[in-house]
Amino acid sequence: MQQIERAIPSRQSAWNTEGVRPDEQFAYYREAICQAFMNLTPEPAAAAGFPASVEHVRLGDAAINHVSFPEHVVRRSAADIAASDRSCFYLNLKLAGRCRILQGDREISLSPGQVGIFDSDRRFALLHDRGPQLRVASFWVPAEALRERLPASFDVAAARVSDDPYVGHLIAETARTLCDGVLRLTEDEGVRLFRALIELVAVSLSRRSRAGAAEAEGLADATTLALKRAIHRRLREPGLAVADVAEAVGISERYVHKLLARSGSSFTDYVIDHRLDGAARDLRDPAMVDRAIGAIAFDWGFSDLSHFTRRFKQRFGCRPRDWRPAKASI
């Protein structure tokens, strides 16, 4: 099969049945997903045409595959498993349609926004339905990357990890963020975010078997990450309050204060320090040399210029106008 390459970074590969004869499209798709995922056995569709696309993006030893296709069934047989030289877990974020995953005595169903995990070393069937064109973002997770984060001899059964009452929303949010932004990130940045995602999945899978203290520590770390992301998304909002980010993350205002205190800061100081960092970057930016200091401060959520100047001097040891390159105007 000839792989369809675009003018894209080398870590990305893409296939599309567009331009392939209708009676050859399914065979083309079958070979594409085997290249992207390892050996799989999709069942032929009833219709001759099979409009589908596969986009593979490397994340270090892992990968993310964006796949679009009509309704069909995919199986991994004993022969497929025997022919594979590596083991992995598939972590799927459903984007459109529905997928029922059958593995062993487990059956889970994924609808848009839900995330499920299953094992490449066990036979499975994926029943994709409910839509003329379905989409999934599937993370190829090296088995060792997940197992090293789990207790010894832990049995990873097929599970819908986005249902976890404590970290499920974090898993779904992180998977979606990586899915949407993987090509805007460097590979190193993508790998780091992927590791955070696998840490969350490991917390979910082993939560019931971990010691209470270790579980609480891991959950607090994951929730702190989500809290800080929520703050940074709203950093420029002048009236940003604890209640805003508490609601966004799904925790209490009291827990916001507790998590930030645990990392050595208060909510107010964390927000102001990062607003000051942003303003300092803009003040040094040659492209913003003619922008007034007050305008930059207001852009970063400050409502009082004298307060901004005082806090800036406390943090950086000089006034904002002295921080700017020469010839900058206020």
C-alpha positions in Angstrom: 0.0 0.0 0.0 1.3 3.4 -0.8 1.2 5.7 2.2 -0.3 9.2 1.5 2.2 11.7 2.8 1.6 15.4 3.2 4.1 18.3 3.8 4.1 17.5 7.5 6.6 16.8 10.3 8.3 13.3 10.1 6.6 12.2 13.3 3.3 12.3 11.5 1.9 9.9 8.9 -1.5 10.0 7.2 -3.7 7.8 5.1 -7.0 8.6 3.3 -9.2 6.5 1.1 -10.2 9.5 -0.9 -8.9 9.0 -4.4 -8.8 5.2 -3.9 -11.3 3.1 -6.0 -14.4 2.3 -4.0 -13.9 -1.4 -4.2 -10.3 -1.1 -2.8 -11.0 1.5 0.0 -11.7 -1.0 2.7 -8.5 -3.0 2.0 -6.6 0.3 2.0 -8.1 1.2 5.4 -7.3 -2.2 6.8 -3.6 -1.9 5.9 -3.5 1.6 7.3 -4.8 0.8 10.7 -2.4 -2.2 10.9 0.5 0.1 10.2 -0.8 2.6 12.8 -2.0 0.2 15.5 -0.4 -3.2 15.1 -2.2 -6.2 13.6 -6.0 -5.9 13.6 -8.8 -7.7 11.6 -11.5 -5.3 10.6 -14.6 -6.9 9.1 -15.5 -5.8 5.5 -18.4 -3.3 5.3 -21.5 -4.2 3.3 -21.2 -1.3 0.9 -18.4 -1.1 -1.7 -17.1 2.4 -0.7 -15.4 3.0 2.7 -14.6 6.7 3.3 -12.0 6.7 6.0 -8.8 8.5 7.2 -6.0 7.7 9.6 -3.6 10.2 11.1 -0.7 8.8 13.2 1.4 11.1 15.4 4.4 9.8 17.3 4.7 10.7 21.0 8.2 9.2 21.9 7.6 5.5 22.2 3.8 6.1 22.2 1.5 7.5 19.6 -1.9 9.0 19.0 -4.1 7.9 16.1 -7.0 10.1 14.8 -9.3 7.8 12.8 -12.5 8.6 10.9 -14.6 5.8 9.4 -18.2 4.5 8.7 -19.9 1.8 10.9 -18.0 -1.5 11.0 -16.4 -4.1 13.4 -12.7 -4.4 14.3 -11.3 -7.6 15.9 -8.0 -8.6 17.4 -7.6 -12.3 17.0 -5.2 -14.8 18.6 -3.3 -14.8 15.2 -3.0 -11.0 15.3 -1.6 -11.2 18.9 0.9 -13.9 18.0 2.1 -11.9 15.0 2.8 -8.7 17.1 6.2 -8.2 18.6 5.1 -5.6 21.2 2.4 -5.2 23.8 0.4 -2.1 24.3 -2.8 -0.7 25.8 -5.3 1.2 23.7 -6.7 4.3 25.4 -9.6 5.5 23.3 -11.3 8.9 23.4 -14.5 8.6 21.5 -15.2 11.7 19.3 -18.3 10.8 17.3 -20.6 7.8 17.2 -20.5 4.9 19.7 -18.1 2.0 20.2 -18.9 -1.1 22.2 -15.6 -2.8 23.4 -15.8 -6.6 24.1 -12.8 -8.2 25.8 -13.0 -11.3 27.9 -16.1 -11.1 30.1 -16.2 -7.4 30.0 -18.2 -5.1 27.7 -17.9 -1.3 27.9 -19.5 1.3 25.7 -18.0 4.6 24.7 -20.0 7.7 23.6 -18.5 11.0 22.6 -16.3 12.5 25.3 -15.8 9.1 27.1 -12.4 7.4 27.5 -11.8 3.6 27.7 -8.8 1.4 28.0 -8.2 -2.2 26.8 -5.3 -4.6 26.3 -3.6 -5.6 23.0 -2.5 -8.9 24.5 -6.1 -10.2 24.8 -8.6 -10.8 22.0 -11.2 -8.0 21.6 -13.9 -6.8 19.3 -14.8 -3.1 18.6 -18.3 -2.6 17.4 -18.4 0.9 15.9 -22.0 2.2 15.2 -24.5 5.1 15.5 -23.4 7.3 12.7 -22.6 7.5 9.1 -19.1 8.7 10.0 -17.5 7.9 13.3 -14.3 9.3 14.9 -12.0 8.2 17.6 -8.6 9.4 19.0 -6.8 6.3 20.1 -3.6 6.5 22.2 -1.1 3.7 21.6 0.3 3.1 25.1 3.4 0.9 25.5 2.5 -1.8 28.0 5.6 -1.0 30.2 4.6 2.7 30.3 1.4 1.9 32.2 2.6 -1.2 34.1 5.5 0.6 35.7 2.9 2.9 37.3 0.7 0.0 38.7 1.2 -2.5 41.5 3.0 -5.7 40.5 0.9 -8.3 38.7 -2.0 -5.8 38.4 -4.7 -7.1 36.0 -5.7 -4.3 33.6 -9.3 -5.2 32.5 -11.2 -3.3 29.9 -12.6 -0.2 31.7 -14.2 3.2 31.0 -11.7 5.3 33.0 -13.6 8.6 32.3 -16.3 7.3 34.7 -13.9 7.5 37.7 -15.6 9.8 40.2 -12.3 11.4 41.3 -10.0 11.6 38.2 -12.3 10.7 35.3 -12.9 14.3 34.3 -9.2 15.0 34.5 -8.5 12.0 32.2 -11.1 13.2 29.7 -9.8 16.8 29.8 -6.2 15.8 29.4 -6.9 13.3 26.6 -9.0 16.0 24.7 -6.2 18.6 25.2 -3.6 16.3 23.8 -5.9 15.2 21.0 -6.6 18.7 19.9 -3.2 20.2 20.4 -0.7 17.4 19.6 0.6 19.0 16.4 0.9 22.5 18.0 3.1 21.0 20.7 6.7 19.9 20.2 7.2 16.2 20.5 8.8 16.6 23.9 5.9 18.7 25.1 3.5 16.1 23.8 5.4 13.3 25.5 5.2 15.2 28.9 1.5 15.7 28.6 1.0 12.1 27.5 2.9 10.9 30.7 0.6 13.1 32.8 -2.4 11.4 31.1 -1.0 7.9 31.8 -0.4 8.9 35.5 -4.0 9.8 35.8 -5.1 6.5 34.1 -2.9 4.6 36.5 -4.4 6.4 39.5 -7.9 5.5 38.2 -7.1 1.8 37.6 -5.3 1.2 40.9 -7.2 3.6 43.1 -9.0 0.9 45.0 -5.9 -1.2 45.6 -3.5 1.5 46.5 -2.7 2.5 50.1 -4.9 5.4 51.2 -2.0 7.8 51.6 -0.4 7.1 48.3 -3.8 7.4 46.6 -4.6 10.7 48.2 -1.2 12.0 47.2 -1.6 11.0 43.6 -5.1 12.4 43.4 -4.1 15.7 45.0 -1.2 16.1 42.5 -3.5 15.4 39.5 -6.2 17.8 40.9 -3.6 20.5 41.5 -2.5 20.2 37.8 -6.1 20.6 36.7 -6.6 23.6 39.1 -3.5 25.4 37.8 -4.6 24.8 34.2 -8.0 26.3 35.0 -6.3 29.4 36.5 -4.0 29.9 33.5 -6.9 29.7 31.1 -8.6 32.6 33.0 -5.5 34.5 34.0 -6.4 37.7 32.1 -9.9 38.0 33.6 -9.8 41.0 36.0 -12.4 39.6 38.3 -11.0 36.0 38.5 -12.2 34.5 41.8 -11.6 31.2 43.7 -15.3 30.3 43.0 -14.6 30.5 39.2 -11.8 27.9 39.1 -13.4 25.8 41.9 -16.5 25.4 39.7 -14.4 24.7 36.5 -12.5 21.9 38.2 -15.4 20.5 40.2 -14.0 21.0 43.7 -14.8 23.2 46.7 -13.3 26.7 47.2 -11.8 25.4 50.4 -10.0 22.6 48.6 -8.6 25.2 46.1 -7.0 27.0 49.0 -5.7 23.7 50.5 -4.1 22.5 47.2 -2.4 25.8 46.5 -1.2 26.0 50.1 0.2 22.5 49.7 2.3 23.7 46.8 3.5 26.7 48.8 1.2 29.5 47.6 -2.1 31.3 48.1 -4.7 31.8 45.4 -4.1 35.5 45.3 -0.3 35.2 45.2 -0.4 32.5 42.5 -2.6 34.6 40.2 -0.7 37.8 40.7 2.8 36.2 40.3 1.8 34.6 37.0 0.1 37.8 35.8 3.3 39.6 36.6 5.3 37.0 34.6 3.1 37.5 31.6 3.3 41.3 31.8 7.1 41.1 32.2 7.3 39.0 29.0 5.2 41.6 27.1 7.2 44.5 28.4 10.4 42.9 27.0 8.7 42.0 23.7 10.1 44.3 20.9 6.7 43.9 19.1 5.0 45.6 22.1 7.5 48.4 22.6 5.0 51.1 21.7 2.2 49.7 23.9 1.6 51.6 27.1 2.5 49.9 30.3 -1.0 50.5 31.7 -2.5 48.8 28.7 -0.3 45.8 29.2 -1.1 45.7 32.9 -4.9 45.8 32.2 -4.5 43.1 29.6 -3.1 40.8 32.3 -6.0 41.4 34.7 -4.7 44.2 36.8 -7.2 47.0 37.5 -5.0 49.4 39.4 -1.7 50.7 37.8 -0.1 51.7 41.1 -0.8 48.3 42.6 0.7 46.7 39.5 3.8 48.9 39.7 4.3 48.1 43.4 3.9 44.3 43.0 6.1 44.4 39.9 9.0 46.1 41.8 8.6 43.6 44.7 8.9 40.6 42.2 11.5 41.9 39.8 13.4 44.5 41.8 12.7 47.4 39.4 9.8 49.5 38.0 8.0 48.3 34.9 9.4 51.2 32.8 13.0 50.3 33.9 12.3 46.7 32.8 11.5 47.7 29.3 14.1 48.0 26.6 15.5 51.5 26.0 13.3 54.1 24.2 10.1 52.4 25.3 7.3 54.8 26.2 4.8 54.5 29.0 
